[in-house]
């Protein structure tokens, strides 16, 4: 182990990976992050050192950064993450023609494999979306003993119209655990009802109440009538109805006789001689 650590410190970033679109600022920041990671590692502060290496690797990929990150993962107890990073570093070193680094990465990965914790998820034949720590798990991985870092893991399963299922498991170092997802229960929340266009309107909207009143003035109506001095008088009661003028046959005869007399008197030959 001491020999591996010495090799990592000596060949830390001698074989960078080909990168495109990197600015000088990105490389400078990557070097600063890498230096901070190495300093924190030397102090035994692995929990803070690993994120430094991760950020450095994103800005300026290199086999040296990958090896240091894998070494940090292993020292921090993240065996599955370290195993995967060593394997990736081995492939990258082979592509770069760095035989020593390829061999070193392969040996470190092989040494970790028996120490891996493994988690198996069994979902049966149901169609459900399964996640682990919020990350989707491919259905092809169901039934496979997946390498995971030791510690607590949250498995959730969801499906349309079903209640969400969740379980937290604590996987020990080098331990193996299997989680079986039971058939999801039907959702207890009823689906939202869609309003129908044929529903009757509320009574107070469809048939608003009407206030009926008799035709003509009411006793409490206000009206204005002229006064004797030319002013106006407000009244609170209805004015008396105007009496109807009767039209009788006698009246018609009187009017007809009067008109006939006027015609006769106006005729030239009928005027009286004095």
C-alpha positions as CSV (number, residue, x, y, z in Angstrom):
1,X,0.0,0.0,0.0
2,X,2.8,2.4,0.8
3,X,4.4,1.7,-2.6
4,X,1.1,2.5,-4.3
5,X,0.7,5.7,-2.4
6,X,4.3,6.7,-3.3
7,X,3.6,6.0,-7.0
8,X,0.5,8.2,-6.8
9,X,2.5,11.1,-5.3
10,X,5.3,10.8,-7.9
11,X,3.2,10.4,-11.0
12,X,0.3,12.5,-9.8
13,X,-0.6,14.2,-13.1
14,X,2.1,13.3,-15.6
15,X,-0.4,11.7,-18.1
16,X,-3.3,14.1,-18.7
17,X,-6.2,12.9,-20.8
18,X,-7.0,14.6,-24.1
19,X,-9.5,17.4,-23.5
20,X,-11.2,19.9,-25.7
21,X,-12.5,23.4,-25.1
22,X,-10.5,23.8,-21.9
23,X,-9.4,27.3,-21.1
24,X,-6.2,28.3,-19.3
25,X,-8.3,29.4,-16.4
26,X,-9.9,26.0,-16.1
27,X,-6.6,24.3,-16.0
28,X,-5.3,26.7,-13.4
29,X,-8.3,26.1,-11.2
30,X,-8.0,22.4,-11.7
31,X,-4.4,22.5,-10.5
32,X,-5.4,24.6,-7.4
33,X,-8.2,22.1,-6.6
34,X,-5.8,19.2,-7.0
35,X,-3.3,20.8,-4.7
36,X,-5.9,21.3,-2.1
37,X,-7.0,17.7,-2.4
38,X,-3.5,16.5,-1.9
39,X,-3.0,18.7,1.2
40,X,-6.3,17.5,2.8
41,X,-5.4,13.9,2.0
42,X,-2.1,14.3,3.9
43,X,-4.0,15.7,6.9
44,X,-6.3,12.6,6.8
45,X,-9.4,14.8,5.9
46,X,-10.7,12.5,3.2
47,X,-14.3,13.6,3.3
48,X,-13.2,17.1,2.2
49,X,-10.4,16.0,-0.1
50,X,-12.5,13.8,-2.4
51,X,-14.8,16.6,-3.6
52,X,-11.6,18.6,-4.5
53,X,-10.4,15.8,-6.7
54,X,-13.8,15.4,-8.2
55,X,-14.0,19.1,-9.2
56,X,-10.4,19.1,-10.5
57,X,-11.2,16.1,-12.7
58,X,-14.2,17.8,-14.2
59,X,-12.1,20.8,-15.2
60,X,-9.0,19.0,-16.5
61,X,-9.4,15.2,-16.8
62,X,-6.2,13.3,-16.2
63,X,-5.2,9.8,-15.2
64,X,-3.3,11.2,-12.2
65,X,-6.4,13.0,-10.9
66,X,-8.4,9.8,-11.4
67,X,-5.9,7.7,-9.4
68,X,-5.9,10.2,-6.6
69,X,-9.7,10.4,-6.5
70,X,-9.9,6.6,-6.4
71,X,-7.3,6.5,-3.6
72,X,-9.3,9.1,-1.7
73,X,-12.5,7.1,-2.1
74,X,-10.9,4.0,-0.7
75,X,-9.5,5.8,2.3
76,X,-12.9,7.4,3.0
77,X,-14.5,4.0,3.1
78,X,-16.3,4.4,-0.3
79,X,-15.1,1.0,-1.6
80,X,-17.5,0.7,-4.6
81,X,-16.7,4.3,-5.8
82,X,-13.0,3.6,-5.4
83,X,-13.3,0.3,-7.3
84,X,-15.2,1.9,-10.2
85,X,-12.7,4.8,-10.4
86,X,-9.7,2.5,-10.4
87,X,-11.2,0.5,-13.3
88,X,-11.8,3.7,-15.2
89,X,-8.3,4.9,-14.6
90,X,-6.9,1.6,-15.9
91,X,-8.8,2.0,-19.1
92,X,-7.8,5.6,-19.5
93,X,-4.1,4.8,-18.8
94,X,-4.2,2.0,-21.4
95,X,-5.6,4.4,-24.0
96,X,-2.8,6.9,-23.1
97,X,-0.1,4.2,-23.4
98,X,0.8,4.5,-19.7
99,X,1.5,0.9,-18.9
100,X,2.6,1.5,-15.3
101,X,-0.5,3.4,-14.4
102,X,-2.7,0.8,-16.1
103,X,-1.1,-2.0,-14.1
104,X,-1.3,0.0,-10.8
105,X,-5.0,0.8,-11.4
106,X,-5.8,-2.8,-12.2
107,X,-4.1,-4.1,-9.1
108,X,-5.9,-1.6,-6.8
109,X,-9.3,-2.5,-8.3
110,X,-8.6,-6.2,-8.0
111,X,-7.6,-5.8,-4.3
112,X,-10.9,-4.0,-3.6
113,X,-13.2,-6.4,-5.3
114,X,-13.5,-8.9,-2.4
115,X,-14.3,-6.0,0.0
116,X,-17.2,-4.7,-2.0
117,X,-20.6,-4.3,-0.4
118,X,-23.4,-5.5,-2.7
119,X,-27.1,-4.6,-3.0
120,X,-29.7,-6.7,-4.9
121,X,-33.0,-5.2,-5.9
122,X,-35.9,-7.6,-6.8
123,X,-38.9,-6.0,-8.4
124,X,-40.8,-9.0,-9.8
125,X,-42.9,-8.6,-12.9
126,X,-44.6,-5.3,-12.0
127,X,-43.9,-2.2,-14.0
128,X,-42.4,0.3,-11.6
129,X,-39.9,3.1,-11.6
130,X,-37.2,2.3,-9.0
131,X,-34.7,4.8,-7.7
132,X,-31.7,4.5,-5.3
133,X,-30.9,7.8,-3.6
134,X,-33.1,9.5,-6.2
135,X,-31.1,8.0,-9.2
136,X,-33.1,5.7,-11.5
137,X,-32.2,2.1,-11.4
138,X,-32.3,0.4,-14.9
139,X,-34.7,-2.6,-14.9
140,X,-31.9,-4.7,-16.3
141,X,-30.1,-4.3,-13.0
142,X,-32.9,-6.0,-11.1
143,X,-31.7,-9.2,-9.6
144,X,-28.0,-8.2,-10.0
145,X,-25.8,-7.8,-6.9
146,X,-24.7,-4.2,-7.5
147,X,-21.6,-2.9,-5.8
148,X,-22.5,0.0,-3.5
149,X,-20.7,2.0,-0.9
150,X,-21.3,0.9,2.7
151,X,-23.9,2.8,4.6
152,X,-27.6,3.7,4.3
153,X,-29.4,3.5,0.9
154,X,-32.9,4.6,0.1
155,X,-34.9,2.6,-2.4
156,X,-38.2,3.9,-3.8
157,X,-40.7,2.5,-6.3
158,X,-43.4,4.4,-8.0
159,X,-46.0,3.6,-10.7
160,X,-49.0,5.5,-12.1
161,X,-52.1,5.1,-9.9
162,X,-50.1,3.4,-7.2
163,X,-48.9,4.4,-3.7
164,X,-45.2,5.2,-3.5
165,X,-43.1,2.5,-1.7
166,X,-39.9,3.4,0.1
167,X,-37.4,1.5,2.2
168,X,-34.0,2.5,3.8
169,X,-31.4,-0.3,4.2
170,X,-28.0,-0.1,5.9
171,X,-25.4,-2.1,4.0
172,X,-22.4,-3.2,6.0
173,X,-18.8,-3.1,4.8
174,X,-18.3,-6.2,2.5
175,X,-21.9,-7.1,3.3
176,X,-24.6,-8.3,1.0
177,X,-28.3,-7.4,1.2
178,X,-31.3,-8.1,-1.0
179,X,-34.4,-5.8,-1.1
180,X,-37.6,-7.2,-2.6
181,X,-40.2,-4.6,-3.7
182,X,-43.7,-5.8,-2.9
183,X,-46.7,-5.3,-5.2
184,X,-47.5,-1.6,-5.1
185,X,-50.9,-0.7,-3.6
186,X,-53.6,1.2,-5.4
187,X,-53.6,4.9,-4.7
188,X,-56.0,5.9,-2.0
189,X,-56.5,9.4,-3.4
190,X,-59.4,9.6,-5.9
191,X,-58.8,11.0,-9.2
192,X,-59.9,14.6,-9.6
193,X,-63.4,14.9,-11.1
194,X,-63.8,16.6,-14.4
195,X,-66.7,19.1,-14.4
196,X,-69.4,18.1,-16.9
197,X,-70.9,20.7,-19.3
198,X,-74.3,19.1,-18.7
199,X,-74.5,19.8,-15.0
200,X,-77.5,22.0,-14.0
201,X,-76.7,25.5,-13.1
202,X,-77.3,26.6,-9.5
203,X,-80.9,27.8,-9.0
204,X,-79.9,31.3,-8.0
205,X,-78.0,31.7,-11.4
206,X,-80.3,29.8,-13.7
207,X,-83.6,31.2,-12.4
208,X,-82.8,34.4,-10.4
209,X,-85.6,35.3,-8.0
210,X,-88.0,38.0,-9.3
211,X,-89.8,40.6,-7.2
212,X,-93.3,41.1,-8.6
213,X,-95.3,44.3,-8.1
214,X,-98.7,45.4,-9.3
215,X,-99.0,47.6,-12.4
216,X,-99.4,51.3,-11.6
217,X,-98.2,53.5,-8.8
218,X,-97.9,52.1,-5.3
219,X,-99.0,53.8,-2.1
220,X,-95.4,54.6,-1.1
221,X,-94.2,55.8,-4.6
222,X,-93.0,59.4,-4.8
223,X,-94.3,61.7,-7.5
224,X,-94.2,65.4,-8.2
225,X,-97.2,67.6,-8.9
226,X,-97.4,71.4,-9.5
227,X,-98.4,73.6,-6.6
228,X,-100.6,76.7,-6.6
229,X,-97.6,79.1,-6.5
230,X,-95.9,77.5,-9.4
231,X,-93.6,75.2,-7.4
232,X,-93.6,71.5,-7.0
233,X,-94.9,69.2,-4.3
234,X,-93.5,65.8,-3.6
235,X,-96.1,63.2,-2.7
236,X,-95.6,59.9,-1.0
237,X,-99.0,58.4,-2.1
238,X,-100.3,57.7,-5.5
239,X,-102.3,60.6,-7.1
240,X,-106.0,60.0,-7.4
241,X,-107.2,58.4,-10.5
242,X,-108.6,60.9,-13.1
243,X,-112.4,60.4,-13.5
244,X,-113.4,59.1,-16.9
245,X,-115.6,61.3,-19.0
246,X,-118.6,59.3,-20.1
247,X,-119.6,59.5,-23.7
248,X,-123.4,59.0,-24.1
249,X,-125.8,59.0,-27.0
250,X,-127.4,62.3,-25.9
251,X,-124.1,64.1,-26.0
252,X,-123.5,62.8,-29.5
253,X,-126.9,64.0,-30.7
254,X,-126.4,67.4,-29.2
255,X,-123.1,67.9,-31.0
256,X,-124.7,66.7,-34.3
257,X,-127.6,69.1,-34.0
258,X,-125.3,72.0,-33.3
259,X,-123.2,71.3,-36.3
260,X,-126.3,71.0,-38.5
261,X,-127.6,74.3,-37.3
262,X,-124.4,76.1,-38.1
263,X,-124.4,74.7,-41.6
264,X,-127.9,75.9,-42.2
265,X,-127.3,79.4,-40.9
266,X,-124.3,79.8,-43.0
267,X,-126.1,78.9,-46.2
268,X,-126.9,82.1,-48.4
269,X,-130.5,81.2,-49.2
270,X,-131.5,80.5,-45.7
271,X,-130.5,83.7,-43.9
272,X,-133.6,85.6,-42.5
273,X,-134.7,88.9,-44.1
274,X,-135.2,91.9,-41.9
